[in-house]
Amino acid sequence: MTDNALWFVGPGQAELRAADAPLPVPGQVRVRALQSGISRGTEALVFAGKVPESEWARMHAPFQGGDFPFPVKYGYAMVGLITHGPEARIGERVFCLHPHQTAFTLPETAAIPVPDDVPTQRAVLAAQIETALNATWDAAPRIGDRIAVVGGGTIGLLTAWLCAAMPASDVTLIDIDPGRAAVAEALGIRFAIPNDAPTDCDIVVHASGTGAGLALALTLAGFEAEVIELSWHGDAAVTLPLGGAFHSQRLSLRSSQVGAVSLSRRARWSHNRRLTRALSLAADPRLDVLVRETTPFAALPAALPAILGQAGALFHRILYEPE
């Protein structure tokens, strides 16, 4: 069989190209893909060619092919089976930060074991859980905090889900789509539309991907509270009402980006340790509500514009073999 990989070849254009997955040398493993996931926010910007030139080097994903803007092989949420490598690892299910590809060879240390109690469809969420985990470390919620998360996409939902695990926390997910209430409820999270959002919050996390969402986040923060920005806006400019409560309330606006381990954990946590912990968190069966949409890999180039252009959609899984 010929191995193939998905490439973004121009704005709004993708195709499958032949890919190499050679037999591994010592220190490497060969992995056969089971499922991968689309990180909607980031991959939509890459697909549209909206990665700013200043970020071309920093946005280079592990095992990426090509260079920005195009053609580029991009992605970082893959679960597969080790088919070649150390005998003890043959048949092991692993998570890899690898683009969408039917089979591939990579360093053994980059293939993170998936716990037995985590099914493949939830293991694919590991990179998104890792982002949310890093965000909670940056936000540093405390017992009893009132926390608002603006934006009910996958990252916002996962961040709210993690914050809600803090004892006595008061967490609300805010989204313009009332239909998100059912997803939030399945994850044990309170929901509100913007007009009903709580104010005077201790922490506000923004993950809507819009300037309007970030402006709303500033209005929800209490005196000297902090707003954590999770959205990446690519080359789009964002206008904020900094003449309002931002100064009088002495607010802080800080980014959280998963490319570096949060400063509060960096001295002790490696990227692999953080990703391993994210995989273990995927054992929660409530997360199944996030992974219902699927597309076969062979159909992905034709389906990708609709997948990435679907407003308000959640995580999308790519199937390399029938479930």
C-alpha positions as a printed NumPy array, in Angstrom:
array([[  0.   ,   0.   ,   0.   ],
       [  1.099,   3.537,  -0.752],
       [  1.266,   5.831,   2.241],
       [ -0.318,   9.253,   1.806],
       [ -0.328,  12.542,   3.652],
       [ -2.613,  15.567,   3.546],
       [ -1.008,  18.743,   2.201],
       [ -2.372,  22.289,   2.161],
       [ -1.31 ,  23.447,  -1.302],
       [ -2.934,  26.879,  -1.582],
       [ -5.561,  29.051,   0.078],
       [ -8.555,  26.746,   0.591],
       [ -6.932,  23.884,  -1.34 ],
       [ -5.676,  20.502,  -0.124],
       [ -4.573,  17.246,  -1.691],
       [ -3.192,  13.845,  -0.774],
       [  0.444,  13.228,  -1.66 ],
       [  2.591,  10.116,  -1.48 ],
       [  4.497,   9.942,   1.803],
       [  7.537,   8.039,   3.012],
       [  7.302,   5.836,   6.092],
       [ 10.554,   3.851,   6.01 ],
       [ 11.387,   0.994,   8.33 ],
       [ 12.786,   2.489,  11.524],
       [ 16.399,   2.482,  12.593],
       [ 17.303,   2.029,  16.281],
       [ 15.631,   4.75 ,  18.32 ],
       [ 12.691,   5.053,  15.897],
       [  9.247,   3.478,  15.451],
       [  6.914,   3.148,  12.481],
       [  3.288,   3.99 ,  13.223],
       [  0.121,   3.105,  11.284],
       [ -2.537,   5.806,  11.665],
       [ -5.849,   4.987,  13.329],
       [ -7.396,   8.427,  13.789],
       [ -6.258,  12.036,  13.7  ],
       [ -8.   ,  15.218,  14.739],
       [ -8.38 ,  18.639,  13.186],
       [ -7.489,  21.588,  15.392],
       [-10.085,  23.895,  13.858],
       [ -8.753,  27.28 ,  14.901],
       [ -5.129,  26.772,  13.919],
       [ -5.667,  24.555,  10.887],
       [ -8.313,  26.912,   9.48 ],
       [ -5.759,  29.747,   9.541],
       [ -3.076,  27.536,   7.974],
       [ -5.542,  26.326,   5.303],
       [ -6.491,  29.911,   4.458],
       [ -2.852,  31.057,   4.29 ],
       [ -3.318,  33.448,   7.21 ],
       [ -0.226,  32.583,   9.234],
       [  1.689,  35.878,   9.61 ],
       [  5.145,  35.776,   8.051],
       [  6.626,  36.784,  11.402],
       [  5.31 ,  33.471,  12.837],
       [  6.336,  31.09 ,  10.045],
       [  9.266,  29.692,  12.026],
       [  7.552,  29.654,  15.429],
       [  4.432,  27.992,  14.006],
       [  6.437,  25.106,  12.53 ],
       [  4.728,  21.98 ,  13.906],
       [  6.587,  18.777,  14.88 ],
       [  7.225,  16.654,  11.765],
       [  5.691,  19.315,   9.528],
       [  6.437,  18.982,   5.824],
       [  7.112,  22.003,   3.634],
       [  7.119,  25.618,   4.744],
       [  4.557,  28.361,   5.197],
       [  2.582,  29.607,   3.482],
       [  2.277,  26.7  ,   0.97 ],
       [  2.635,  23.837,   0.308],
       [  2.652,  22.574,   3.875],
       [  1.859,  19.275,   5.617],
       [  0.371,  20.343,   8.924],
       [ -1.404,  18.855,  11.943],
       [ -0.624,  17.643,  15.45 ],
       [ -3.271,  15.245,  16.763],
       [ -2.622,  11.638,  15.728],
       [ -3.306,   8.229,  17.292],
       [ -1.844,   5.106,  15.718],
       [ -0.373,   1.652,  16.27 ],
       [  3.345,   0.909,  16.334],
       [  4.014,  -1.655,  13.602],
       [  7.83 ,  -1.65 ,  13.602],
       [ 10.365,  -0.818,  16.284],
       [ 11.441,  -2.304,  19.617],
       [  9.733,  -5.667,  20.087],
       [  8.201,  -4.6  ,  23.409],
       [  6.34 ,  -1.763,  21.698],
       [  4.924,  -3.564,  18.638],
       [  1.136,  -3.203,  18.644],
       [  1.186,  -0.366,  21.163],
       [ -1.382,   2.393,  20.705],
       [  0.326,   5.793,  20.797],
       [ -0.38 ,   9.506,  20.457],
       [  1.913,  11.562,  18.245],
       [  2.149,  15.249,  17.364],
       [  2.162,  14.391,  13.663],
       [  0.31 ,  15.695,  10.588],
       [ -2.501,  13.745,   8.914],
       [ -0.793,  10.751,   7.257],
       [ -1.574,   7.048,   6.834],
       [  1.762,   5.836,   8.242],
       [  4.976,   7.493,   9.372],
       [  8.306,   6.931,  11.091],
       [  9.469,   9.096,  13.984],
       [ 11.671,   8.979,  17.113],
       [ 10.469,   6.473,  19.688],
       [ 10.291,   9.183,  22.346],
       [  7.725,  11.082,  20.23 ],
       [  5.252,   8.168,  20.407],
       [  3.429,   8.606,  23.734],
       [  1.597,   5.48 ,  25.01 ],
       [ -2.19 ,   5.799,  25.201],
       [ -3.547,   4.478,  28.536],
       [ -5.688,   1.35 ,  28.277],
       [ -8.708,   3.14 ,  29.738],
       [ -8.648,   5.86 ,  27.051],
       [-10.417,   4.89 ,  23.805],
       [ -8.929,   6.057,  20.526],
       [-11.661,   8.6  ,  19.802],
       [-10.86 ,  10.416,  23.044],
       [ -7.096,   9.974,  22.82 ],
       [ -7.165,  12.095,  19.648],
       [ -8.165,  15.033,  21.893],
       [ -4.839,  14.93 ,  23.751],
       [ -3.296,  17.972,  22.042],
       [ -6.404,  20.048,  22.766],
       [ -6.5  ,  18.846,  26.383],
       [ -2.826,  19.759,  26.64 ],
       [ -3.635,  23.302,  25.483],
       [ -6.429,  23.571,  28.049],
       [ -4.211,  22.129,  30.788],
       [ -1.513,  24.689,  30.034],
       [ -4.159,  27.421,  30.123],
       [ -5.323,  26.393,  33.593],
       [ -1.726,  26.504,  34.788],
       [ -1.403,  30.021,  33.356],
       [ -4.73 ,  31.12 ,  34.847],
       [ -3.939,  29.498,  38.228],
       [ -7.533,  29.205,  39.503],
       [ -8.034,  28.968,  43.251],
       [-10.657,  27.255,  45.384],
       [-13.955,  29.11 ,  45.177],
       [-13.021,  31.329,  42.196],
       [-15.699,  32.708,  39.887],
       [-14.422,  31.838,  36.408],
       [-15.859,  32.74 ,  33.011],
       [-14.76 ,  31.055,  29.787],
       [-15.792,  32.976,  26.664],
       [-16.096,  30.769,  23.582],
       [-17.645,  27.319,  23.468],
       [-15.366,  25.656,  20.955],
       [-13.317,  22.588,  21.842],
       [-10.585,  24.515,  23.665],
       [-13.03 ,  26.676,  25.605],
       [-15.103,  23.671,  26.635],
       [-12.033,  21.699,  27.727],
       [-10.671,  24.642,  29.719],
       [-14.001,  25.148,  31.475],
       [-14.193,  21.387,  32.167],
       [-10.764,  21.451,  33.826],
       [-11.511,  24.606,  35.832],
       [-14.79 ,  23.096,  37.037],
       [-12.792,  20.325,  38.719],
       [-11.442,  22.895,  41.198],
       [-13.315,  22.503,  44.533],
       [-16.081,  25.067,  45.084],
       [-15.328,  26.724,  41.752],
       [-18.074,  28.692,  39.993],
       [-17.441,  28.189,  36.263],
       [-19.607,  29.496,  33.42 ],
       [-19.115,  28.889,  29.696],
       [-20.317,  31.797,  27.546],
       [-21.18 ,  31.45 ,  23.857],
       [-23.457,  33.191,  21.366],
       [-24.903,  29.807,  20.326],
       [-27.592,  28.644,  22.792],
       [-27.136,  25.148,  21.395],
       [-23.821,  24.952,  23.247],
       [-25.77 ,  24.652,  26.498],
       [-26.346,  20.929,  25.933],
       [-22.633,  20.262,  25.374],
       [-21.689,  22.284,  28.443],
       [-24.26 ,  20.416,  30.527],
       [-22.834,  17.066,  29.372],
       [-19.452,  18.215,  30.693],
       [-20.888,  19.444,  33.991],
       [-20.449,  23.138,  33.172],
       [-22.892,  26.017,  33.644],
       [-23.771,  27.872,  30.4  ],
       [-24.831,  31.443,  29.576],
       [-25.337,  33.563,  26.485],
       [-23.391,  36.883,  26.565],
       [-26.288,  38.938,  27.968],
       [-26.539,  36.591,  30.95 ],
       [-22.819,  36.183,  31.581],
       [-21.53 ,  36.624,  35.143],
       [-19.521,  39.729,  35.974],
       [-16.937,  40.536,  38.659],
       [-15.093,  37.31 ,  37.789],
       [-11.786,  36.346,  39.384],
       [-10.511,  34.844,  36.113],
       [-11.78 ,  35.158,  32.554],
       [-10.487,  32.89 ,  29.799],
       [-11.091,  33.921,  26.194],
       [-11.292,  31.229,  23.494],
       [-13.845,  32.457,  20.947],
       [-11.345,  33.43 ,  18.263],
       [-13.081,  36.802,  17.768],
       [-12.376,  40.371,  18.765],
       [-15.942,  40.703,  20.034],
       [-15.407,  37.755,  22.35 ],
       [-12.225,  39.261,  23.767],
       [-13.968,  42.612,  24.282],
       [-16.73 ,  40.777,  26.177],
       [-14.138,  38.965,  28.3  ],
       [-12.759,  42.321,  29.491],
       [-16.219,  43.386,  30.683],
       [-16.636,  40.244,  32.797],
       [-13.422,  40.607,  34.806],
       [-13.555,  41.97 ,  38.338],
       [-11.209,  44.51 ,  39.901],
       [ -7.554,  43.624,  39.224],
       [ -8.599,  40.32 ,  37.642],
       [ -6.788,  38.641,  34.783],
       [ -8.008,  37.755,  31.294],
       [ -6.194,  34.807,  29.706],
       [ -6.187,  34.873,  25.901],
       [ -6.252,  31.433,  24.263],
       [ -7.356,  32.469,  20.784],
       [ -4.811,  32.864,  18.005],
       [ -6.026,  35.412,  15.479],
       [ -3.432,  34.82 ,  12.753],
       [ -2.891,  37.904,  10.609],
       [ -6.207,  39.514,  11.641],
       [ -6.081,  42.746,  13.637],
       [ -8.182,  42.883,  16.815],
       [ -9.611,  46.135,  18.189],
       [-10.238,  46.324,  21.939],
       [-12.114,  48.9  ,  24.071],
       [ -9.192,  49.729,  26.341],
       [-10.757,  53.077,  27.201],
       [-13.42 ,  51.329,  29.275],
       [-13.011,  49.155,  32.329],
       [ -9.543,  47.964,  31.349],
       [ -7.773,  50.866,  33.115],
       [-10.241,  51.72 ,  35.869],
       [-10.461,  48.067,  36.917],
       [ -6.677,  47.583,  36.64 ],
       [ -7.173,  44.48 ,  34.479],
       [ -4.421,  42.288,  33.073],
       [ -4.512,  40.613,  29.651],
       [ -2.095,  37.723,  29.163],
       [ -1.595,  35.155,  26.441],
       [ -1.414,  31.4  ,  26.976],
       [  0.32 ,  29.434,  24.252],
       [  0.942,  25.695,  24.377],
       [  4.291,  25.894,  22.555],
       [  5.953,  26.546,  25.923],
       [  5.094,  24.883,  29.209],
       [  3.497,  27.398,  31.575],
       [  6.13 ,  29.293,  33.568],
       [  4.715,  27.992,  36.829],
       [  5.502,  24.392,  35.767],
       [  8.384,  24.799,  33.326],
       [ 11.167,  23.885,  35.739],
       [  9.671,  20.45 ,  36.425],
       [  7.395,  19.561,  33.513],
       [  8.667,  18.53 ,  30.081],
       [  6.428,  18.67 ,  27.011],
       [  6.165,  14.859,  27.118],
       [  5.16 ,  14.832,  30.778],
       [  2.453,  17.413,  30.067],
       [  1.164,  15.461,  27.049],
       [  1.159,  12.212,  29.033],
       [ -0.966,  13.867,  31.7  ],
       [ -3.328,  15.218,  29.036],
       [ -3.79 ,  11.683,  27.688],
       [ -4.673,  10.387,  31.134],
       [ -7.33 ,  13.098,  31.501],
       [ -9.015,  11.777,  28.346],
       [-10.288,   8.809,  30.382],
       [-13.361,  10.897,  31.294],
       [-16.267,   9.45 ,  29.237],
       [-18.031,  12.828,  29.277],
       [-15.55 ,  13.973,  26.619],
       [-17.264,  11.757,  24.052],
       [-19.641,  14.661,  23.444],
       [-16.762,  16.503,  21.723],
       [-15.685,  13.829,  19.235],
       [-18.797,  12.85 ,  17.305],
       [-17.967,  14.283,  13.861],
       [-15.86 ,  12.095,  11.525],
       [-14.587,  11.962,   7.935],
       [-12.644,   9.158,   6.182],
       [ -9.073,  10.172,   5.381],
       [ -9.495,   9.496,   1.643],
       [-12.358,  12.019,   1.517],
       [-10.535,  14.711,   3.488],
       [ -9.244,  17.006,   0.671],
       [-12.749,  17.485,  -0.745],
       [-14.373,  17.732,   2.688],
       [-11.856,  20.08 ,   4.321],
       [-13.303,  23.43 ,   3.129],
       [-16.681,  22.541,   4.619],
       [-15.147,  21.144,   7.812],
       [-13.058,  24.248,   8.48 ],
       [-15.73 ,  26.639,   7.276],
       [-18.447,  25.269,   9.548],
       [-19.129,  27.951,  12.134],
       [-19.555,  26.694,  15.661],
       [-18.494,  23.118,  14.942],
       [-16.571,  21.097,  17.491],
       [-13.635,  18.723,  17.162],
       [-13.512,  16.677,  13.938],
       [-11.903,  13.242,  13.73 ],
       [-10.296,  11.726,  10.643],
       [-10.682,   7.943,  10.295],
       [ -7.965,   5.882,   8.597],
       [ -9.944,   2.673,   9.019],
       [-13.587,   1.999,   9.953],
       [-14.464,   2.372,  13.63 ]])
